[in-house]
């Protein structure tokens, strides 16, 4: 197994924990998606335990590239985030497992075992979220609305991604544009709305129904 997480203390702690678990051997670790790709190419691991939000190359993009180039290697996401904007892109990119960082050692072993046997390695929390999404598909897609204050559709999209907690670099990768283009969109939407910083932008997105606060129920 290869462990990838940009926080050194977290990464070393995960490696130490996994080293105590039966049936798991950690052969390498890295701090971002680019290092993950290098390690997979060099070590040919069965599984990569992957964080999502990392510099240079995030977990979604790294998962997509690993699954395309090294289909034998399975990816299990281990992240702090369980929101739709994190979960569904990761699964679409090819991740076979998805755990949050409150998972215990037994849960990690079970997820790894599941993906190696061809099953999905999902935590109970993630399974419930998927069932909720599948049982109410009409609620998952918000009704189309005209963006407020003259925002363009792309500026509103950038605003939603800011509310989801993405950095400029992550937004650029998600939209497949340059970081400079993202900064231009942000400057334009700040000028149109009178916003001064990202915290105000998040509150604005919630207030206008462009994004839902964490924990808000879907009606």
DOTI-153270 format. One record per residue: residue number from 1; y, z, x of N, C-alpha, C in turn. Coordinates in Angstrom, 3 decimals, always signed. Example, Ala and Ser with C-alpha at 12.3 -4.5 7.8 and 13.67 -1.06 7.14 Angstrom:
# DOTI-153270
[1,[-5.690,+7.800,+13.190],[-4.500,+7.800,+12.300],[-3.300,+7.800,+13.200]]
[2,[-2.250,+7.080,+12.850],[-1.060,+7.140,+13.670],[+0.030,+7.870,+12.900]]
This chain:
# DOTI-153270
[1,[-1.189,+0.000,+0.835],[+0.000,+0.000,+0.000],[+1.248,+0.000,+0.876]]
[2,[+2.295,-0.668,+0.374],[+3.612,-0.646,+0.999],[+4.579,+0.040,+0.035]]
[3,[+5.432,+0.913,+0.557],[+6.423,+1.630,-0.245],[+7.812,+1.106,+0.108]]
[4,[+8.602,+0.760,-0.910],[+9.934,+0.209,-0.674],[+10.948,+0.985,-1.503]]
[5,[+11.891,+1.636,-0.831],[+12.957,+2.381,-1.499],[+14.120,+2.492,-0.525]]
[6,[+15.338,+2.272,-0.987],[+16.475,+2.245,-0.072],[+16.941,+3.632,+0.351]]
[7,[+16.515,+4.680,-0.349],[+16.891,+6.042,+0.033],[+15.829,+6.614,+0.970]]
[8,[+16.221,+6.857,+2.211],[+15.262,+7.255,+3.246],[+14.503,+8.519,+2.866]]
[9,[+15.216,+9.519,+2.379],[+14.559,+10.781,+2.032],[+13.544,+10.569,+0.924]]
[10,[+13.924,+9.790,-0.086],[+13.013,+9.508,-1.199],[+11.802,+8.736,-0.699]]
[11,[+12.056,+7.705,+0.116],[+10.961,+6.871,+0.625],[+9.976,+7.694,+1.447]]
[12,[+10.507,+8.516,+2.348],[+9.624,+9.332,+3.188],[+8.850,+10.347,+2.356]]
[13,[+9.502,+10.869,+1.311],[+8.807,+11.809,+0.436],[+7.670,+11.154,-0.322]]
[14,[+7.894,+9.916,-0.790],[+6.844,+9.188,-1.508],[+5.677,+8.886,-0.576]]
[15,[+6.006,+8.448,+0.643],[+4.949,+8.150,+1.620],[+4.126,+9.404,+1.913]]
[16,[+4.799,+10.533,+2.069],[+4.095,+11.782,+2.351],[+3.193,+12.165,+1.176]]
[17,[+3.724,+12.033,-0.056],[+2.928,+12.352,-1.238],[+1.699,+11.455,-1.334]]
[18,[+1.901,+10.156,-1.152],[+0.787,+9.216,-1.276],[-0.263,+9.460,-0.207]]
[19,[+0.170,+9.922,+0.971],[-0.775,+10.201,+2.040],[-1.743,+11.321,+1.707]]
[20,[-1.378,+12.135,+0.717],[-2.240,+13.246,+0.307],[-3.175,+12.868,-0.827]]
[21,[-3.016,+11.674,-1.382],[-3.787,+11.284,-2.557],[-5.043,+10.515,-2.157]]
[22,[-6.136,+10.756,-2.862],[-7.383,+10.053,-2.523],[-7.321,+8.573,-2.896]]
[23,[-7.894,+7.760,-2.035],[-8.026,+6.346,-2.342],[-6.798,+5.512,-2.072]]
[24,[-5.743,+6.106,-1.494],[-4.512,+5.361,-1.217],[-4.181,+5.453,+0.267]]
[25,[-3.924,+4.315,+0.865],[-3.498,+4.255,+2.261],[-2.170,+3.514,+2.335]]
[26,[-1.130,+4.173,+2.834],[+0.173,+3.541,+3.011],[+0.204,+2.893,+4.393]]
[27,[+0.383,+1.571,+4.413],[+0.348,+0.837,+5.679],[+1.744,+0.476,+6.176]]
[28,[+2.767,+0.686,+5.330],[+4.123,+0.363,+5.757],[+5.129,+0.773,+4.711]]
[29,[+6.412,+0.844,+5.128],[+7.482,+1.182,+4.191],[+8.755,+0.476,+4.624]]
[30,[+9.631,+0.218,+3.641],[+10.875,-0.481,+3.937],[+11.988,-0.043,+3.015]]
[31,[+13.225,-0.489,+3.339],[+14.393,-0.011,+2.626],[+15.048,-0.992,+1.691]]
[32,[+14.539,-2.219,+1.594],[+15.102,-3.168,+0.637],[+14.113,-4.308,+0.399]]
[33,[+14.481,-5.208,-0.498],[+13.569,-6.284,-0.869],[+13.247,-7.242,+0.258]]
[34,[+14.211,-7.475,+1.140],[+13.952,-8.359,+2.283],[+12.876,-7.761,+3.185]]
[35,[+12.969,-6.458,+3.436],[+11.941,-5.799,+4.244],[+10.599,-5.808,+3.517]]
[36,[+10.636,-5.686,+2.196],[+9.391,-5.743,+1.419],[+8.678,-7.073,+1.646]]
[37,[+9.411,-8.158,+1.605],[+8.817,-9.485,+1.809],[+8.226,-9.612,+3.213]]
[38,[+8.946,-9.099,+4.207],[+8.445,-9.149,+5.582],[+7.164,-8.340,+5.726]]
[39,[+7.151,-7.150,+5.135],[+5.972,-6.288,+5.236],[+4.766,-6.895,+4.529]]
[40,[+4.991,-7.503,+3.376],[+3.879,-8.136,+2.655],[+3.307,-9.285,+3.474]]
[41,[+4.194,-10.078,+4.079],[+3.731,-11.202,+4.901],[+2.923,-10.718,+6.099]]
[42,[+3.341,-9.592,+6.686],[+2.672,-9.091,+7.898],[+1.406,-8.301,+7.591]]
[43,[+1.428,-7.511,+6.501],[+0.368,-6.523,+6.281],[-0.592,-6.885,+5.156]]
[44,[-0.218,-7.832,+4.293],[-1.070,-8.262,+3.186],[-1.584,-7.066,+2.369]]
[45,[-0.694,-6.219,+1.852],[-1.149,-5.042,+1.106],[-1.676,-5.420,-0.274]]
[46,[-2.493,-4.549,-0.843],[-2.962,-4.752,-2.214],[-1.839,-4.515,-3.214]]
[47,[-0.985,-3.518,-2.916],[+0.048,-3.091,-3.864],[+1.342,-2.790,-3.119]]
[48,[+2.457,-3.147,-3.743],[+3.775,-2.699,-3.285],[+4.335,-1.763,-4.345]]
[49,[+4.721,-0.560,-3.924],[+5.392,+0.393,-4.811],[+6.886,+0.184,-4.588]]
[50,[+7.581,-0.381,-5.580],[+8.906,-0.969,-5.385],[+9.987,-0.268,-6.197]]
[51,[+11.066,+0.102,-5.519],[+12.272,+0.560,-6.212],[+12.993,-0.668,-6.771]]
[52,[+13.947,-0.450,-7.681],[+14.647,-1.587,-8.281],[+16.000,-1.863,-7.636]]
[53,[+16.855,-0.866,-7.601],[+18.232,-1.098,-7.179],[+18.385,-0.801,-5.704]]
[54,[+18.442,-1.901,-4.923],[+18.493,-1.802,-3.468],[+19.458,-2.845,-2.936]]
[55,[+20.007,-2.650,-1.737],[+20.915,-3.641,-1.147],[+20.159,-4.886,-0.684]]
[56,[+20.942,-5.922,-0.406],[+20.463,-7.211,+0.106],[+19.588,-7.959,-0.893]]
[57,[+18.462,-7.379,-1.255],[+17.546,-8.029,-2.208],[+16.975,-6.936,-3.095]]
[58,[+17.287,-6.981,-4.395],[+16.847,-5.897,-5.269],[+15.369,-6.041,-5.631]]
[59,[+14.844,-5.041,-6.350],[+13.424,-5.016,-6.650],[+12.948,-6.136,-7.537]]
[60,[+13.791,-6.574,-8.465],[+13.396,-7.666,-9.354],[+13.223,-8.962,-8.569]]
[61,[+14.221,-9.284,-7.743],[+14.143,-10.515,-6.958],[+12.994,-10.445,-5.951]]
[62,[+12.816,-9.283,-5.314],[+11.716,-9.136,-4.360],[+10.368,-9.288,-5.058]]
[63,[+10.239,-8.725,-6.246],[+8.995,-8.863,-7.012],[+8.715,-10.320,-7.333]]
[64,[+9.740,-11.027,-7.773],[+9.576,-12.441,-8.118],[+9.092,-13.241,-6.911]]
[65,[+9.703,-12.982,-5.761],[+9.352,-13.742,-4.560],[+7.972,-13.359,-4.022]]
[66,[+7.641,-12.094,-4.094],[+6.310,-11.657,-3.651],[+5.227,-12.260,-4.527]]
[67,[+5.420,-12.212,-5.846],[+4.398,-12.721,-6.756],[+4.241,-14.231,-6.627]]
[68,[+5.325,-14.922,-6.272],[+5.245,-16.376,-6.102],[+4.551,-16.747,-4.796]]
[69,[+4.845,-16.020,-3.726],[+4.320,-16.381,-2.408],[+3.005,-15.682,-2.067]]
[70,[+2.805,-14.485,-2.621],[+1.613,-13.687,-2.284],[+0.981,-13.149,-3.569]]
[71,[+0.408,-14.011,-4.382],[-0.067,-13.593,-5.713],[-1.164,-12.531,-5.679]]
[72,[-1.829,-12.352,-4.539],[-2.861,-11.316,-4.464],[-2.257,-9.925,-4.473]]
[73,[-1.042,-9.802,-3.989],[-0.368,-8.500,-3.912],[+0.258,-8.149,-5.260]]
[74,[-0.105,-6.998,-5.782],[+0.451,-6.529,-7.049],[+1.679,-5.653,-6.789]]
[75,[+2.573,-5.613,-7.762],[+3.792,-4.816,-7.633],[+3.845,-3.772,-8.741]]
[76,[+4.058,-2.531,-8.336],[+4.298,-1.439,-9.282],[+5.713,-0.937,-9.044]]
[77,[+6.541,-0.980,-10.070],[+7.911,-0.500,-9.958],[+7.917,+1.026,-10.051]]
[78,[+8.649,+1.676,-9.162],[+8.873,+3.120,-9.230],[+10.376,+3.337,-9.119]]
[79,[+11.014,+3.684,-10.228],[+12.471,+3.698,-10.287],[+12.979,+4.840,-11.147]]
[80,[+14.261,+5.092,-11.045],[+14.905,+6.095,-11.886],[+15.165,+5.555,-13.281]]
[81,[+15.220,+4.220,-13.416],[+15.738,+3.598,-14.635],[+14.623,+3.126,-15.559]]
[82,[+14.796,+3.425,-16.858],[+13.825,+2.978,-17.862],[+14.508,+2.216,-18.983]]
[83,[+15.750,+1.750,-18.773],[+16.474,+1.009,-19.799],[+15.958,-0.427,-19.866]]
[84,[+16.257,-1.095,-20.968],[+15.767,-2.461,-21.176],[+16.243,-3.411,-20.078]]
[85,[+17.484,-3.214,-19.624],[+18.042,-4.117,-18.619],[+17.340,-3.994,-17.277]]
[86,[+16.636,-2.889,-17.050],[+15.848,-2.730,-15.829],[+14.387,-3.093,-16.059]]
[87,[+13.846,-2.638,-17.184],[+12.415,-2.790,-17.472],[+12.000,-4.242,-17.642]]
[88,[+12.637,-4.950,-18.561],[+12.144,-6.276,-18.927],[+12.318,-7.329,-17.824]]
[89,[+13.435,-7.350,-17.075],[+13.499,-8.283,-15.947],[+12.410,-8.031,-14.910]]
[90,[+12.071,-6.755,-14.674],[+11.030,-6.442,-13.687],[+9.672,-6.954,-14.147]]
[91,[+9.359,-6.741,-15.424],[+8.073,-7.221,-15.944],[+8.034,-8.747,-15.976]]
[92,[+9.157,-9.352,-16.341],[+9.222,-10.819,-16.355],[+9.043,-11.395,-14.962]]
[93,[+9.538,-10.670,-13.945],[+9.416,-11.138,-12.560],[+7.987,-11.049,-12.039]]
[94,[+7.133,-10.302,-12.740],[+5.732,-10.257,-12.335],[+5.188,-8.882,-11.998]]
[95,[+5.998,-7.831,-12.166],[+5.488,-6.477,-11.911],[+4.379,-6.155,-12.906]]
[96,[+3.289,-5.580,-12.409],[+2.161,-5.218,-13.273],[+2.183,-3.754,-13.660]]
[97,[+3.027,-2.972,-12.979],[+3.144,-1.561,-13.294],[+4.590,-1.145,-13.293]]
[98,[+4.900,-0.100,-14.048],[+6.279,+0.377,-14.115],[+6.234,+1.883,-14.356]]
[99,[+6.738,+2.653,-13.384],[+6.781,+4.107,-13.472],[+8.197,+4.583,-13.201]]
[100,[+8.553,+5.726,-13.767],[+9.811,+6.359,-13.409],[+9.533,+7.450,-12.377]]
[101,[+10.587,+7.860,-11.674],[+10.401,+8.726,-10.517],[+10.060,+10.172,-10.859]]
[102,[+9.905,+10.453,-12.144],[+9.363,+11.763,-12.508],[+7.836,+11.724,-12.599]]
[103,[+7.246,+10.577,-12.237],[+5.784,+10.453,-12.262],[+5.156,+11.346,-11.202]]
[104,[+4.023,+11.937,-11.540],[+3.280,+12.740,-10.586],[+2.299,+11.894,-9.787]]
[105,[+1.671,+12.510,-8.805],[+0.732,+11.792,-7.955],[-0.415,+11.174,-8.722]]
[106,[-0.978,+11.906,-9.677],[-2.100,+11.387,-10.459],[-1.692,+10.150,-11.249]]
[107,[-0.467,+10.163,-11.773],[+0.004,+9.016,-12.548],[+0.184,+7.791,-11.666]]
[108,[+0.656,+8.003,-10.432],[+0.800,+6.883,-9.502],[-0.567,+6.298,-9.157]]
[109,[-1.538,+7.164,-8.860],[-2.885,+6.693,-8.553],[-3.459,+5.908,-9.730]]
[110,[-3.278,+6.415,-10.933],[-3.811,+5.744,-12.112],[-3.169,+4.369,-12.287]]
[111,[-1.837,+4.279,-12.071],[-1.154,+2.993,-12.214],[-1.648,+1.991,-11.179]]
[112,[-1.817,+2.447,-9.938],[-2.312,+1.568,-8.878],[-3.729,+1.097,-9.199]]
[113,[-4.574,+2.017,-9.627],[-5.945,+1.656,-9.989],[-5.962,+0.645,-11.129]]
[114,[-5.101,+0.856,-12.107],[-5.046,-0.051,-13.262],[-4.654,-1.462,-12.848]]
[115,[-3.605,-1.589,-12.030],[-3.153,-2.941,-11.673],[-4.177,-3.641,-10.793]]
[116,[-4.888,-2.899,-9.952],[-5.901,-3.517,-9.098],[-7.115,-3.965,-9.906]]
[117,[-7.328,-3.353,-11.070],[-8.441,-3.754,-11.934],[-8.024,-4.814,-12.949]]
[118,[-6.756,-5.248,-12.868],[-6.281,-6.298,-13.764],[-5.563,-5.805,-14.992]]
[119,[-5.397,-4.481,-15.126],[-4.689,-3.932,-16.274],[-3.229,-3.672,-15.915]]
[120,[-2.448,-3.266,-16.908],[-1.054,-2.911,-16.677],[-0.960,-1.428,-16.339]]
[121,[-0.188,-1.095,-15.321],[-0.014,+0.297,-14.924],[+1.316,+0.828,-15.410]]
[122,[+1.377,+1.190,-16.684],[+2.631,+1.616,-17.298],[+2.579,+3.094,-17.651]]
[123,[+3.669,+3.790,-17.402],[+3.737,+5.193,-17.790],[+3.771,+5.283,-19.314]]
[124,[+3.367,+6.424,-19.878],[+3.430,+6.584,-21.336],[+4.823,+6.330,-21.897]]
[125,[+5.840,+6.750,-21.170],[+7.219,+6.528,-21.626],[+7.528,+5.041,-21.737]]
[126,[+7.094,+4.264,-20.743],[+7.354,+2.824,-20.756],[+6.522,+2.148,-21.840]]
[127,[+5.288,+2.584,-22.041],[+4.473,+2.026,-23.111],[+5.140,+2.228,-24.467]]
[128,[+5.698,+3.419,-24.681],[+6.393,+3.671,-25.949],[+7.594,+2.754,-26.108]]
[129,[+8.325,+2.544,-25.006],[+9.510,+1.677,-25.089],[+9.103,+0.248,-25.431]]
[130,[+8.026,-0.233,-24.851],[+7.554,-1.580,-25.160],[+7.124,-1.699,-26.618]]
[131,[+6.426,-0.683,-27.104],[+5.994,-0.708,-28.497],[+7.180,-0.694,-29.444]]
[132,[+8.200,+0.098,-29.108],[+9.402,+0.129,-29.941],[+10.069,-1.240,-29.965]]
[133,[+10.126,-1.874,-28.819],[+10.772,-3.188,-28.730],[+9.981,-4.232,-29.514]]
[134,[+8.661,-4.190,-29.384],[+7.828,-5.172,-30.063],[+7.778,-4.944,-31.574]]
[135,[+7.881,-3.679,-31.996],[+7.799,-3.391,-33.423],[+9.102,-3.655,-34.148]]
[136,[+10.206,-3.804,-33.395],[+11.497,-4.079,-34.028],[+12.255,-5.132,-33.241]]
[137,[+11.695,-6.338,-33.139],[+12.341,-7.368,-32.318],[+13.723,-7.749,-32.807]]
[138,[+13.925,-7.635,-34.127],[+15.230,-8.011,-34.641],[+16.298,-7.038,-34.182]]
[139,[+15.913,-5.801,-33.876],[+16.897,-4.825,-33.447],[+17.199,-4.940,-31.966]]
[140,[+16.291,-5.601,-31.237],[+16.470,-5.686,-29.791],[+17.581,-6.633,-29.414]]
[141,[+17.843,-7.619,-30.238],[+18.877,-8.591,-29.930],[+20.125,-8.281,-30.741]]
[142,[+21.206,-7.807,-30.101],[+22.392,-7.481,-30.848],[+22.991,-8.705,-31.510]]
[143,[+23.594,-8.493,-32.643],[+24.198,-9.602,-33.386],[+25.327,-10.209,-32.568]]
[144,[+25.425,-11.513,-32.611],[+26.468,-12.207,-31.870],[+27.829,-11.792,-32.409]]
[145,[+28.773,-11.567,-31.500],[+30.108,-11.204,-31.928],[+31.109,-11.813,-30.973]]
[146,[+32.292,-12.039,-31.463],[+33.348,-12.591,-30.631],[+33.824,-11.520,-29.669]]
[147,[+33.852,-11.799,-28.367],[+34.316,-10.783,-27.420],[+35.761,-10.370,-27.728]]
[148,[+36.092,-9.082,-27.557],[+37.440,-8.608,-27.856],[+38.446,-9.019,-26.791]]
[149,[+39.714,-8.937,-27.139],[+40.842,-9.125,-26.210],[+40.807,-10.464,-25.473]]
[150,[+40.224,-11.470,-26.122],[+40.233,-12.799,-25.522],[+39.302,-12.976,-24.346]]
[151,[+38.353,-12.063,-24.171],[+37.382,-12.218,-23.079],[+36.514,-13.450,-23.319]]
[152,[+36.206,-14.147,-22.237],[+35.242,-15.233,-22.353],[+33.838,-14.647,-22.455]]
[153,[+32.878,-15.478,-22.851],[+31.494,-15.007,-22.963],[+30.984,-14.511,-21.617]]
[154,[+31.348,-15.194,-20.530],[+30.874,-14.776,-19.206],[+31.538,-13.467,-18.776]]
[155,[+32.833,-13.302,-19.092],[+33.501,-12.045,-18.758],[+32.880,-10.875,-19.524]]
[156,[+32.539,-11.118,-20.794],[+31.876,-10.081,-21.590],[+30.500,-9.763,-21.013]]
[157,[+29.802,-10.779,-20.524],[+28.477,-10.578,-19.921],[+28.594,-9.725,-18.659]]
[158,[+29.598,-9.999,-17.839],[+29.831,-9.200,-16.636],[+30.147,-7.756,-17.011]]
[159,[+30.951,-7.581,-18.064],[+31.298,-6.236,-18.530],[+30.051,-5.456,-18.949]]
[160,[+29.132,-6.109,-19.650],[+27.888,-5.455,-20.067],[+27.071,-5.032,-18.848]]
[161,[+27.029,-5.869,-17.831],[+26.261,-5.539,-16.631],[+26.913,-4.393,-15.854]]
[162,[+28.246,-4.324,-15.886],[+28.928,-3.171,-15.293],[+28.522,-1.905,-16.026]]
[163,[+28.489,-1.978,-17.365],[+28.093,-0.821,-18.171],[+26.647,-0.424,-17.902]]
[164,[+25.819,-1.384,-17.505],[+24.424,-1.088,-17.169],[+24.283,-0.466,-15.782]]
[165,[+25.411,-0.376,-15.051],[+25.387,+0.280,-13.748],[+25.154,-0.647,-12.568]]
[166,[+25.214,-1.964,-12.774],[+24.957,-2.894,-11.681],[+26.175,-3.026,-10.773]]
[167,[+25.921,-3.182,-9.482],[+26.986,-3.437,-8.512],[+27.391,-4.906,-8.579]]
[168,[+28.485,-5.247,-7.892],[+28.913,-6.648,-7.864],[+27.812,-7.550,-7.306]]
[169,[+27.134,-7.072,-6.249],[+26.072,-7.876,-5.644],[+24.908,-8.076,-6.623]]
[170,[+24.555,-7.017,-7.348],[+23.468,-7.121,-8.321],[+23.838,-8.043,-9.473]]
[171,[+25.096,-7.961,-9.917],[+25.563,-8.863,-10.983],[+25.500,-10.305,-10.507]]
[172,[+25.917,-10.548,-9.266],[+25.890,-11.904,-8.717],[+24.471,-12.460,-8.704]]
[173,[+23.496,-11.626,-8.293],[+22.110,-12.085,-8.272],[+21.592,-12.327,-9.682]]
[174,[+21.952,-11.422,-10.607],[+21.475,-11.566,-11.975],[+22.004,-12.863,-12.613]]
[175,[+23.285,-13.178,-12.353],[+23.906,-14.357,-12.970],[+23.778,-15.608,-12.107]]
[176,[+23.233,-15.424,-10.895],[+23.054,-16.534,-9.958],[+24.395,-17.199,-9.620]]
[177,[+25.374,-16.356,-9.310],[+26.683,-16.817,-8.859],[+27.034,-16.047,-7.594]]
[178,[+28.159,-16.392,-6.978],[+28.579,-15.690,-5.767],[+29.257,-14.370,-6.120]]
[179,[+29.291,-13.473,-5.140],[+29.989,-12.198,-5.340],[+31.475,-12.435,-5.595]]
[180,[+32.053,-13.439,-4.935],[+33.467,-13.758,-5.151],[+33.722,-14.159,-6.603]]
[181,[+32.785,-14.907,-7.195],[+32.933,-15.294,-8.599],[+32.879,-14.080,-9.504]]
[182,[+31.973,-13.156,-9.200],[+31.892,-11.920,-9.990],[+33.204,-11.153,-9.905]]
[183,[+33.784,-11.046,-8.695],[+35.052,-10.333,-8.534],[+36.164,-11.003,-9.340]]
[184,[+36.151,-12.323,-9.400],[+37.149,-13.047,-10.195],[+37.011,-12.713,-11.672]]
[185,[+35.769,-12.715,-12.176],[+35.545,-12.364,-13.577],[+36.016,-10.941,-13.865]]
[186,[+35.724,-10.013,-12.937],[+36.120,-8.617,-13.136],[+37.640,-8.493,-13.146]]
[187,[+38.314,-9.173,-12.217],[+39.783,-9.129,-12.189],[+40.362,-9.684,-13.484]]
[188,[+39.775,-10.761,-13.991],[+40.271,-11.369,-15.225],[+40.070,-10.447,-16.421]]
[189,[+38.877,-9.851,-16.521],[+38.630,-9.006,-17.693],[+39.445,-7.709,-17.600]]
[190,[+39.676,-7.205,-16.394],[+40.541,-6.028,-16.249],[+41.968,-6.361,-16.684]]
[191,[+42.442,-7.539,-16.310],[+43.805,-7.944,-16.674],[+43.947,-8.103,-18.186]]
[192,[+42.945,-8.683,-18.835],[+43.020,-8.922,-20.280],[+42.934,-7.623,-21.087]]
[193,[+42.165,-6.666,-20.577],[+41.911,-5.443,-21.345],[+42.782,-4.267,-20.905]]
[194,[+43.472,-4.413,-19.772],[+44.279,-3.313,-19.259],[+43.460,-2.226,-18.587]]
[195,[+42.214,-2.523,-18.263],[+41.351,-1.544,-17.606],[+41.732,-1.414,-16.132]]
[196,[+41.500,-0.207,-15.586],[+41.887,+0.039,-14.202],[+40.699,+0.257,-13.260]]
[197,[+39.540,+0.648,-13.806],[+38.393,+0.888,-12.939],[+37.104,+0.715,-13.739]]
[198,[+35.967,+0.845,-13.054],[+34.675,+0.597,-13.687],[+34.340,+1.659,-14.737]]
[199,[+34.784,+2.894,-14.510],[+34.519,+3.942,-15.496],[+35.193,+3.599,-16.826]]
[200,[+36.427,+3.129,-16.766],[+37.106,+2.710,-17.984],[+36.396,+1.507,-18.604]]
[201,[+35.879,+0.612,-17.758],[+35.176,-0.563,-18.264],[+33.916,-0.162,-19.032]]
[202,[+33.201,+0.836,-18.522],[+31.991,+1.310,-19.206],[+32.351,+1.874,-20.576]]
[203,[+33.395,+2.715,-20.622],[+33.806,+3.288,-21.910],[+34.275,+2.207,-22.874]]
[204,[+34.961,+1.200,-22.363],[+35.423,+0.080,-23.189],[+34.235,-0.676,-23.785]]
[205,[+33.214,-0.917,-22.955],[+32.030,-1.640,-23.441],[+31.324,-0.850,-24.537]]
[206,[+31.228,+0.475,-24.369],[+30.612,+1.307,-25.407],[+31.448,+1.286,-26.689]]
[207,[+32.762,+1.423,-26.528],[+33.655,+1.524,-27.691],[+33.637,+0.255,-28.534]]
[208,[+33.491,-0.876,-27.893],[+33.512,-2.157,-28.609],[+32.114,-2.661,-28.966]]
[209,[+31.094,-1.822,-28.736],[+29.749,-2.196,-29.138],[+29.096,-3.259,-28.284]]
[210,[+29.641,-3.500,-27.098],[+29.041,-4.490,-26.202],[+27.833,-3.915,-25.462]]
[211,[+27.782,-2.599,-25.350],[+26.661,-1.919,-24.683],[+26.458,-0.588,-25.382]]
[212,[+25.229,-0.060,-25.245],[+24.917,+1.226,-25.844],[+24.856,+2.300,-24.782]]
[213,[+25.441,+3.482,-25.037],[+25.309,+4.581,-24.081],[+23.847,+4.949,-23.893]]
[214,[+23.457,+5.452,-22.706],[+22.072,+5.885,-22.497],[+21.668,+6.911,-23.540]]
[215,[+20.487,+6.730,-24.116],[+19.992,+7.663,-25.098],[+20.430,+7.373,-26.521]]
[216,[+21.334,+6.395,-26.705],[+21.769,+6.072,-28.058],[+20.641,+5.434,-28.825]]
[217,[+20.490,+5.772,-30.070],[+19.406,+5.235,-30.892],[+19.755,+3.844,-31.363]]
[218,[+18.700,+3.049,-31.606],[+18.869,+1.690,-32.131],[+18.694,+1.745,-33.635]]
[219,[+19.677,+1.268,-34.356],[+19.571,+1.298,-35.821],[+19.554,-0.108,-36.371]]
